[in-house]
Amino acid sequence: MKKEKLRILFAPLSIFISHVTRCLCVAEVLHKRGHIIEFVSCQKYKMFIEDAGFNVHQVSEIEYEKGLVFGAPHEYKRRFNTDVFKMSFGFKKMIAEDTKIIENFKPDVIVYDGRITHLLSAYEKQIPCFEIRNHLGILSKEEMSFLKIEIPFNTEDINNDERDFALEFIKAAQSQFFNKKWDQNLFHLAPVIIPGIPEFEIQNENCFQLRKNIFVGPFFWKGWKKDGIGITDKIDGKIIVVVATGSTFPFKTAINSICNALSDDRFQVVINAGDNYNIFTEDIKRKNCHFYKYIPLGMYLEKADLVIHHGGHGTTMHVLKAGLPSIIIPFNGDHMVISHQIENLKLGLVLKKYPDDISAADVLVAVNEIMNNGKYKENAKYFQQLLENANCAEEKAADFIELSYSQK
């Protein structure tokens, strides 16, 4: 039986590259199946998505600095944000833009990944929504509180930034004068596509158990340009360390500490700098460190011995797929939870300091511990086997969207 051709709008949180690429993974499969796909994105990644072959509606995004440390420890927020922390998230403008795009594109389905304002506009227009999100995020009991009229998050275990987030989200939504009455369980309406495996994601219970959900396995986008030095063999028997700081790690001091710690001839270092760390002239001159904005991470991990990274979900899945141990320097809330899981499962070590405070000695102690203790590599190899059995994640996600839509 011929499947219905759907108009599908993807709405990633487009200030961070990982939200964009995992949407691209699923979008490319659905496009090949004949569905009409378009994206929303802020200016930062508009051209990136267009180069992948999709039309993009340019939008505003969550205010960058405030969103960057959402869920971080209070000390981290205080040191990073200073006066910037008083800025708004910008939800009111985002909701208005989302509504206009929906009216113009008229999607049958919306897939959002971090850009939660699309859920409100979709609910108002009665358009089915799907969410892509790793399990180790905000718990669903907290999400339910977002849309209650009374002040949410009265419990002491909720951070102030999450209260700010919820209050502004509610006020912005109320200002739009939606016609459809809200349901306090609105967030439960969107089925969840979880790009991970239960063995890593679930600690005590599935926090999405009240929502239709599926663990599809991690998404690994294959559209990266093959930039870099092209490691094909071990370099003179050196220890190859890949440093992947993602798009949420603007700390030159930490990068310098890593480079200084690994400056002797035992090491060869490849640094995937991401968006928020600018590569400086002095970096290029380091004899055993090679800096790139983006690299095809999977290719480099095949030859690496160790990965130092920020604890982003996508990067963590890449590292586990390669069967490698981690040293994590977490910065925001998502990284904190993921790094805790890495430590709990003995898959690596966590440097528990504000990134600017990490010294070369801190890095070197952790590197030596990882290289001299085989348990980390052994545990990583176990998860590598689990991830090898969790293939075709994009196809599973596309199947889930199609089947769920047909059963609505």
SULMONOR-V341211 format. One record per pair of residues at least 24 apart in sequence whose C-alpha atoms are under 8 Angstrom apart, sorted by the first residue. I is the first residue (numbers start at 0). J is the second residue. D is the distance in whole Angstrom. If there is no record, write none. Layout:
I,J,D
I,J,D
This chain:
4,33,6
4,34,5
4,35,7
5,34,5
5,35,6
5,106,8
5,107,6
5,108,7
6,34,6
6,35,5
6,36,6
6,105,8
6,106,5
6,107,5
6,108,7
7,34,7
7,35,6
7,36,5
7,37,7
7,106,5
7,107,6
7,108,5
7,109,6
7,110,7
8,36,6
8,37,5
8,38,6
8,39,7
8,106,6
8,108,6
8,109,5
8,110,6
9,36,7
9,37,6
9,38,5
9,39,6
9,109,6
9,110,5
9,111,6
9,112,8
10,38,6
10,39,5
10,40,7
10,109,7
10,110,6
10,111,4
10,112,6
10,113,8
10,114,6
10,117,7
11,39,7
11,40,7
11,111,6
11,112,4
11,113,6
11,114,6
12,40,8
12,60,7
12,111,8
12,112,6
12,113,5
12,114,5
13,40,5
13,41,6
13,43,7
13,44,7
13,60,7
13,114,8
14,41,7
14,43,7
14,44,8
14,60,7
14,61,8
14,63,7
15,246,6
15,247,7
16,44,8
16,245,8
16,246,6
17,246,8
17,313,7
18,112,6
18,113,7
19,48,8
20,220,6
21,218,6
21,219,7
21,220,7
22,112,7
22,131,8
23,48,8
23,220,7
24,218,7
24,219,7
24,220,6
24,393,6
25,393,5
25,394,7
25,396,7
25,397,6
28,393,7
28,394,7
28,397,7
29,397,6
51,222,7
56,100,7
58,93,7
58,96,7
58,97,8
59,92,7
59,93,6
59,96,8
60,89,7
60,93,7
61,88,5
61,89,6
61,90,7
61,93,8
62,86,8
62,87,7
62,88,5
62,89,6
67,247,7
67,331,7
68,330,7
68,331,5
68,332,7
69,160,6
69,161,7
69,331,6
69,332,6
70,158,7
70,160,7
70,161,7
70,331,6
70,332,4
70,333,7
71,330,7
71,331,4
71,332,4
71,335,8
72,331,8
72,332,7
75,330,8
75,353,7
87,167,8
88,164,7
88,167,7
90,116,7
90,167,7
90,168,6
90,171,6
90,172,8
91,168,8
91,171,4
91,172,7
91,174,7
91,175,8
94,119,8
94,120,7
94,171,8
94,172,7
94,175,8
95,175,7
108,404,8
118,186,8
119,172,7
122,179,8
123,177,7
123,178,7
123,179,6
127,189,7
127,404,7
128,188,8
128,189,5
128,190,7
129,189,5
129,190,5
129,191,6
129,192,7
129,400,7
130,189,6
130,190,6
130,191,5
130,192,6
131,191,6
131,192,5
131,193,6
131,194,7
132,191,7
132,192,6
132,193,5
132,194,7
133,193,5
133,194,6
133,195,7
133,200,8
133,312,7
134,193,6
134,195,8
134,200,6
134,201,7
134,205,8
134,206,7
134,207,8
135,200,6
135,201,8
135,333,7
135,336,7
135,337,7
136,333,6
136,336,8
138,206,6
138,207,8
139,206,6
139,207,6
142,186,7
143,183,6
143,184,6
143,185,7
143,186,7
144,183,8
145,169,7
146,181,8
146,182,8
146,183,6
146,184,8
146,185,8
147,183,6
192,396,7
194,218,6
194,392,7
195,316,8
196,386,8
196,389,8
199,340,7
213,399,8
215,389,7
215,391,8
215,392,5
215,393,8
215,395,6
215,396,6
216,386,7
216,389,5
216,390,7
216,391,8
216,392,5
217,313,7
217,316,6
217,386,8
217,389,8
217,392,6
218,313,8
218,392,6
218,393,7
219,313,8
219,317,8
223,293,8
223,294,7
223,295,6
224,294,7
224,295,7
225,294,7
225,295,6
226,293,7
226,294,6
226,295,7
227,291,7
227,294,6
228,289,8
229,299,8
230,299,7
230,302,7
231,302,7
232,302,7
233,302,7
234,267,7
237,264,7
237,265,5
237,266,5
237,267,6
238,265,6
238,266,5
238,267,6
238,303,8
238,304,6
239,266,6
239,267,5
239,268,6
239,269,8
239,302,7
239,303,5
239,304,5
239,305,7
240,266,7
240,267,6
240,268,5
240,269,6
240,303,6
240,304,6
240,305,5
240,306,6
240,307,7
241,268,6
241,269,5
241,270,6
241,271,8
241,299,7
241,300,7
241,303,6
241,305,6
241,306,5
241,307,6
242,268,7
242,269,6
242,270,5
242,271,6
242,272,8
242,306,6
242,307,5
242,308,6
243,270,6
243,271,5
243,272,6
243,273,8
243,306,7
243,307,6
243,308,5
243,309,7
243,314,7
244,270,8
244,271,6
244,272,6
244,273,6
244,307,8
244,308,5
244,309,5
245,271,7
245,272,7
245,273,5
245,274,7
245,308,8
245,309,7
245,311,7
245,314,8
246,273,5
246,274,5
246,275,6
247,274,8
247,275,6
247,330,8
248,275,6
248,276,7
248,309,7
248,330,7
249,275,5
249,276,5
250,276,7
250,354,7
250,355,6
251,276,7
251,355,8
252,354,7
252,355,5
252,356,8
252,357,8
253,354,6
253,355,6
253,356,8
253,357,6
253,358,7
256,357,7
256,358,5
256,359,4
256,362,7
257,358,8
257,359,6
257,362,6
258,288,7
258,359,8
259,359,6
260,359,5
260,360,7
260,362,6
260,363,5
261,363,7
262,286,8
262,287,7
297,321,8
309,334,7
310,334,5
310,335,7
310,337,6
310,338,6
311,337,7
312,337,7
319,379,6
319,380,8
319,382,6
319,383,6
319,386,8
320,382,7
320,383,5
320,384,8
320,386,6
320,387,7
321,383,6
322,376,7
322,379,5
322,380,4
322,381,8
322,382,7
322,383,5
323,376,6
323,379,6
323,380,7
324,369,7
324,375,6
324,376,5
324,379,6
326,350,7
326,365,7
326,366,8
328,352,8
328,354,7
329,354,8
330,354,7
344,378,8
345,374,8
345,375,6
345,378,7
346,375,5
346,376,7
346,378,6
346,379,6
347,375,6
